[in-house]
Amino acid sequence: MKILHFANTFAPAGGIETYVMKLIPLLAERGHENVVIYRQTHPRTPTSNGYPVFHVPRTTDWDADRAVVMRVIEQQQPDVLYMHDVYDAMLVQRLATILPTVGYIHIFYPVCPGMGKLFHRGDTACERAFGLGCIPNIYLRQCATARDPRSVWHIYRRTRQYLAGYHQLPKVVVASHYMKTLMRQNDIAEEKLSVLPPHFITPEDTSVSHLGGDGHTILFVGRLEYEKGIPYLLQTMSLLPEHVRLIITGDGSCQQEYEKLASRLGLDDRVQFLGWVSEARLQNLYRQATVSVVPSIMPEPFGKVGVEAMANGCPVVAFDVGGISDWLQDGFNGFLVPPLDVEYFANRLLDLLNDPELAKRLGANGKKFVTETYTVEAHLAQFETILNSVRQPRKPHAR
């Protein structure tokens, strides 16, 4: 099968992008041909891939953009199109009429004008379906940054176009049962939906045993953005004993702000910001940490960093938001915490930091669970089943 992967970014820049880059070589091993179109440049976009990669930047001339994409399709003649977060509603709708298409909705842009399902006033999750009621909430509960009525109407209309585009697809893939429920809430038919977590465990991921570190190290991995809940994590740290330290890996627009907050809380000597780190170093950090944390306040579509931690035998403590409960079972492989409850979060961390045997047992449970649940073979088999469900006999593609 020849698969055209269409992505916004093609670089190991985040969970979605890393997943796509790991998936393609495994598909090639199973005899599939792969082609990639991506829209946005990134410093870590690879220059050599072993398969065709096309950069088609989004411009203000939609007809020109479409013409470039169509030339790639006509040249490559793919059997099926697999879209990963394509932020172009017109293109989603147009391509769906040309190729058998599967759309993977990794985040919330087709169902939320603010793209986060999060009310910034109060830091609480939005549980409503997309609709006209979103407009007053943008002002009253600050679920989007837009304020000018023209901008508000623009993002509302754009979301409506995205959702309409995905309604046209024969198959829509989501990362968790939370996301499936959200799509059903927005009237995407049950029979169109498949749950396929954007993560799988390879033998290399579990080849080294968890070391447990020094018994007082907490690890955060993720983007340093508002929705990831770093202020709540730093507040939690201020409740923990002084010998406990926190390592924060990842980069983002809020890094300087969070460094200043850590300083104001008197945590300069206890919190270390490492920035973006290589995968090899990250694996080492997972294995040395006593516990990994996922303090997201935005509903996580899946939360793959927690699964990565457990693959390395590291227990996880996380706010119970979005799809996290698909893989985090309270008291079995870590702890689920009521959103925003920093005192409860601190107490669960202390349970693990003060009891090495508990941390070891929950870490071992987590490793066993994810290595049995998120296997490469099971992932690829389901992926192929999804694509075959929409695939049609090959025919020339019209301009």
N, C-alpha and C positions, 0 to 999 in steps of 0.2 A: 504494500500500500504506500502511496506517495502522499505525505502529509504536509500541508502548508500551515506552519505555526505563525500566527499573527499576534505580535506583542507590542505593548507600548515601549518597553525598554528591554534591551537584550544585553544584560550584564549581571554579575553577581552582586546586585545592589540591595536586594531585600529578599524576603521569603519567596515571593511569587517568581521573581526573576531567577533566583538560584534553583528553584524547582524545575523551571523550564529547561535550564541549561544542563541539569543532571538527567532529565528525562530523555532528551533527544539522543544522546549516545546509546542509551539502553534500548531505545526503539530501533536504532540502527543495527544493534547486535541481533535483533529479532528479524532482520531482513527488511525493515521499512526504510523508505527513502524520506529524507527530511529537507524542507526548505523553510527559511525564516524570513519574514518581513518584520521590521521594527520601525518605530516612529521617532523615538527620542534618543539622542546620543548620550553617552555616559563615558567617563574616563576609563572605566574598567570593561568596556565592550571589547571582546577578544578580536584580534586581527586575523587569526587563522582558525578555521573551524572544521574543515573536512567535508562541509556540505554548503550549498548555496545560501548566502545571507544577503539580504537587500535592505538598505536603509532608505525608507520613503518618508521623509520629514513631512509633518503636517503643515500646510501653508494656508493662506487665506483664499487660495484658488482651489475650491473643492473639485472642480472638473479636472484640473491638472493632476491633483492627487489621485483621483480615481483612475485617470488614464495610465499613470505609472503603475499602480497596483494591477490594473488589468493587463498591462504588458507583461508583468512578471507571471501572472496566472497563465496567460496564453503561451508564454515561453516554457514554463515549467510543467504545465498540465497536471496539477495535483488531483488526487482522487477525492480528497476531503480537506476542509478548512477547519482548523482548531484555533479559536480566538481566545486569547488571554488578556482580559481587561483592555479592550480596544476603546479608547475614549473618543469615539466618532460615531454618533448615532446613525448618520446618513450612510456611512460606509458599512456598518453592521447590517442595516436593512438592505442595501444594494447587493452586497456580497452573498447574502443569504438567498438571493434569487438566482445566483449564478453557480454556486457550488454547494454540495452537501456540507452543512455547517454545524459545528458544535461550539457553543459559547460557554466558556468557564467564567462564572461570576465570582471573582475572588473577593471583591469588596462591595461597597454599597451604592455605587454611582447610579445604577438603574432604579433604585428605590428610595433615595434620600438626596435632596438638593444640597445638604451640607456634607454629604459623602461619608458621614461617620456614625449615623444613628445615635447621636449623642447630644443631649442638651447641655451646652456649656454653662448655662445658669443652673447650678446645682450638680453638675457632673453626673447626670443620671441618663440611663439608656432610654431612647425613644422606642415605644412599643406600638406605635400607630402605623397603619398602612400609608403609603404615599398617596397624596391627594391635595386638594385645595386647602385642607386644614394645615398643611405644612407651612403655608405662607404666614399666617399670624404667629406660628411658633418660631419662625426665623427672627421675629422682632421680640416676642415675649420671652422665649426660652433660649435664644441665641444658639440655634443649632447650625447656623451658617454665618459666615463673616459678612455677607452682603447686607447692605442697609439701604442703598438707593433703590427705590421701587422698580426702576428699570432693570437693575442688576438682579433683584429678587425674582422678577418675572422671567428674566433670562435663564437663571439656574433652574427655576421650576419647569419651564418649557423644555430645557435641555434634558432634565431627568425624565420627563414624560416621553420624550423622543427615544431615550435610551431604553426605557421599559417597553415601549412599543416595538422597538427593534428586536429585543429578546423574546417578545411574545411570538414573533414570526419564525424563530428558529425551531427546527424539529427536535433539538435536544439541548438542554441547559444543564451544566454541571456545577455543583456547589461543594464547598469544603466540609460541611458539617450538617447535622440534623437541625441545628439552629437556623442555618442559612436556608435549608429546604423549607422550614416552616415560614420563614420570612418571604420566600418567593411564592409560596402558596397563599400567603396573606395578600400578596399583590397579584393574585389571579393567574399565575403561571401554572398550567395544568400539571397535575400529579404525574401523569404518564410521560411528560417531557423531562422530568427532573431525575437526576442521578447524583448521589453523594459519592464523591471521590476525593478524599483528603489529599492536599497537595504536598505529600511527603511519603517517603518510603525509607526503609532501613536497609542498608547494604551491610555485608559482613564486615567491611572496613569500619563502619560506624560503631561497632560493638567489639572490636578486636582487643581493646585494652580495658582492663578492669578499672572500676572507680576507685580512686585513692582515698577519698574522704578528706583530703587536705589537712589543715591544722585544727579542724573542729570549730572554727569561728569565722569562716569566710562565706559570704553570700554573693551570688553572681546574678547580674542582670544582663540580658542580651537583647538588643533591639534598637529601633530608631529612637532618637532623642527628640520626640515630638509630643505635643500636648496630650494626645489620646493614650499614650503609653503609661501615664500615671506616675512619672518619676517624682513629682512633689509629694505624693502620698507615700512612696517608698522611702523618701528622705525623712518624712515625718515619722515613719515606722522606725527607721534607724535611730532617731533621737530618743526612742523609748527603750532601746536595747543597751546592754552593758557596754562599757567603753572598749573592751577588748574585741568586740565584734566589728568586722570590717566589711565593706561593700565594694565590689568591683563592678563597674559599669562599662560595658563594651557597646560600641555602635556610635554612629554620628547622626547629626540632624541639626535643624535650625535652632533648637532650644538649648544646645549644649552650654553656651556661656551663661545663660539664665540659670540653668540648674547648678552649674559650678558655683555661682554666686549664692544661690539658695543654700547649698551645702555649707558654704562658709558662714552664712548668717545663722545657721542652726548649730554651728560649732563642730562641724563634721569634717573639717579640712584634713585631719590626720587619719580619718576612718573611711573616707570614700575616695576611690581612685577612678578617674575617667580615662579609659584607655583609647577611646576613639574606635575607628574601624580596625578589626584585626583579621588576620588570615584564618582560613578554615582550620589549618593545622594548629595554630595557637589557640583557637576557640575550643577545639576538642580537648586540648590540654587543660584549659581553664575549667571546662565542665567536669573533668575527672578530678580536679583538685578542690573544687568547691564543696562545701558541706551541703548546701542547698541552693537551688536556683529559683528565681522569683519571676512571676508574670503579673505585675501590678496594673495591667491595662484597665482603664475606666471605660473605654469604648468597647462595645461588644466585639470580641475577636471572632472573625469568620472561622478560624481554626486555632491558631496559636502554635505554630510548628516549633517555636523555640523550646516550648515545654517538652514536646516529644523528643527533640534532640537531646535535651538534658537527661531525660529518662533513659534514652538509648545508651547513655554513658553511665548509667547507674546512679544518677543524681536525683534525689527527690525534689518535688516542686511544690511551692506554695503560690497560689494565684487567686486573684479576685474571680468570683464565679460569674463571668460575663460571657455572652455569646456561646461559641462552640467549644469552650474549654472543657466543659463537663463531658464531652465526647471521649476524652482521653484521661482526664484527671478525676480519679475516684477518691473521694474524701476519706482519709484514714487508711487507704490501701497503698497508693503510690505517691502520696503527698496530701496537701490540705487545700480545700476550697474555702474561700473567705468571703463573707458578705461584702459586696462592693462598698468601698470607701471606709471600711471599718479598720483603721490603722491599729487600734489596740488589739483587736482579735488577730490581725495579721502578725503583730509583734509576738503575741503569745504562741501562735503556731510555729513561728520561726524558733522561738526559745525551746519549744518541745523537741525540735530536731537538733538544735545546737547543743542542748544540755544532755541529750540522750543518744550517744553514738550508735547504740544497738538499734534504736528505733529508726534513725536515719539510714542505717545500713539495710534494714529490713524493707523499708518503704522504697529505697533506691533499687534494691534487687527485684521487688515486685514490679516496679515501673519498667525496668529493663526487660523483664520477661514479657510483660504485657505488650510493649510496643514492638518488640522483635517478633512476636507471634501475630500481631495485628496488622502491622504496616510493612509487610514483606514486599520485596520488589516483584516477585512473581505474581502475587495477588493484584498488585497495583497495575502492572502491565496487562494482565489478563482482562481486568475490568475496563481499562483504557481502550483496549482493542474491541471489546464488546460494544462499548459506547460508539466508537467510530463506525464499526460495521453496521450498527443499527440505522445509520443515516446514509451510508455509502451506497452509491448507485453505479451502474455500468458506466465506464469512462466514455465520454464523448467530447468533441471539440468545444471549447468555451467561446461563446460569442463575445464580440467586443462590446 
